[in-house]
Amino acid sequence: MSDAAMQERLSRAVDALFEKQVDLLQNLVRFPSRRGEEGPLQDWIARELAGRGYAVDRFTLADVGLQSHEKSAPMVGVEPSGSLQVVGTYRAKNPTGRSLIMQGHIDVVPEGPEDMWTHPPYAGVVRDGWLYGRGANDMKAGVSCMIAAMDVLREAGYQPAGDVYLQTVTEEESTGNGALATLLRGYRADAVLIPEPTGHTITRSHTGTLWFRLRVRGVPVHVAVAQDGTNAIMSAYHLIQALVAHTRELNQAAASDAVYAAVRDPIKFNPGIIRGGDWASSTPAWCEVDCRIGLLPSMEVKDAMAAVERVVKEASRGDRFLSNNPPEVVWHGFQADGFVLDPGSEAEAVLAAAHAEVHGGPMQERRTTAVNDTRYYGRYYNIPALCYGPKGEGNHGFDERTSLEDLRRCTLTMARFIADWCGVEPR
């Protein structure tokens, strides 16, 4: 069969199944799969994959000896035994083609105040060609694409000639331990495709990420004699300002980085959560600030962590109370390296050809200042790791949404990529 004939059959199959794919995505969005609450959705996905004939493996982070791996990240406040991973395996009857992992995370970040959304965040509302909801774009749209792409091949009368693993993982938004767990479980393939919402671009590089908590203690007094006590919140603010200055210096140095020189301020620092104090008329005796800071792929995690600790220590010397009562830096999540996808792999070439067939032009690349799971496969296990997916808006914000037309095109691109990478045979 000619390439044109295959493309036509796949395109017709995408159209025939698209209503079901949108329904699948709506169901994915309707599960509020925040961190520690992903189990019900993972159970639902396991049933969906089993119903399609996949051999389903359900396991938790506690089942794989996660902490024995040097690249596992600390999980504070979340039990590994409650974090469920799902892998659906398709085994080729006569495996003559290359194998493929398609992996997507189903954990989502908190939605924030619901009254600040136009549509309820877990309703999966469709309007004017967009599907709205927390996780609709990041990255349940991509999860729907990878499941639907395999459905499309079946609908078109094909089956892959290589083994295919559909993986849905947790912890992508906080540690990355879910992706690592699948590798520790033993899953390998000739290539990996992670359909994050890249807007149909290939992710050439991503920065690393560190999570840490600044923990400050103080001496509470009545505000009427505030000068006799300390203010832990103000002391924490002093540390934040020092870390802002540190980030500025990092970004000045990044202007000469081989990969990120063209990206403005690629190192991002964010104090994301603050807790502190017990009473408005008492100086606060405690303050905790959860922070995130990035690092370039050329930087070592241990060096970036040491730099944060050094900045906090030096800033403490300039605070009357902190100089004698040092704050703590608690590492409690991401300790993630950056990653650069080397150009020229055969897997990327096959994906670029599939993209060109669907979109009528070359596949563009992006350098992102956020982290994704490709580092585990590409940097640590030497598996070609492609991050490419659909298009949407509002990741981590209000009114997050994904474009349905782009969902359709991404599914067709992925189906063609599977066919060309794994090879196909008639069902």
Secondary structure as GFF3:
##gff-version 3
##sequence-region A 1 427
A	DSSP	alpha_helix	3	30	.	.	.	ID=ss1
A	DSSP	alpha_helix	39	51	.	.	.	ID=ss2
A	DSSP	beta_strand	55	60	.	.	.	ID=ss3
A	DSSP	three_ten_helix	61	63	.	.	.	ID=ss4
A	DSSP	three_ten_helix	66	68	.	.	.	ID=ss5
A	DSSP	three_ten_helix	80	82	.	.	.	ID=ss6
A	DSSP	beta_strand	84	90	.	.	.	ID=ss7
A	DSSP	beta_strand	100	105	.	.	.	ID=ss8
A	DSSP	three_ten_helix	114	116	.	.	.	ID=ss9
A	DSSP	beta_strand	126	127	.	.	.	ID=ss10
A	DSSP	beta_strand	130	132	.	.	.	ID=ss11
A	DSSP	pi_helix	136	140	.	.	.	ID=ss12
A	DSSP	alpha_helix	141	155	.	.	.	ID=ss13
A	DSSP	beta_strand	158	160	.	.	.	ID=ss14
A	DSSP	beta_strand	164	169	.	.	.	ID=ss15
A	DSSP	alpha_helix	177	184	.	.	.	ID=ss16
A	DSSP	beta_strand	192	194	.	.	.	ID=ss17
A	DSSP	beta_strand	202	206	.	.	.	ID=ss18
A	DSSP	beta_strand	208	217	.	.	.	ID=ss19
A	DSSP	three_ten_helix	223	228	.	.	.	ID=ss20
A	DSSP	alpha_helix	232	254	.	.	.	ID=ss21
A	DSSP	beta_strand	269	276	.	.	.	ID=ss22
A	DSSP	beta_strand	286	295	.	.	.	ID=ss23
A	DSSP	alpha_helix	301	316	.	.	.	ID=ss24
A	DSSP	beta_strand	328	336	.	.	.	ID=ss25
A	DSSP	beta_strand	339	340	.	.	.	ID=ss26
A	DSSP	alpha_helix	346	359	.	.	.	ID=ss27
A	DSSP	beta_strand	365	368	.	.	.	ID=ss28
A	DSSP	alpha_helix	374	375	.	.	.	ID=ss29
A	DSSP	pi_helix	376	380	.	.	.	ID=ss30
A	DSSP	beta_strand	385	387	.	.	.	ID=ss31
A	DSSP	beta_strand	392	393	.	.	.	ID=ss32
A	DSSP	beta_strand	401	403	.	.	.	ID=ss33
A	DSSP	alpha_helix	404	422	.	.	.	ID=ss34
A	DSSP	beta_strand	424	426	.	.	.	ID=ss35
###
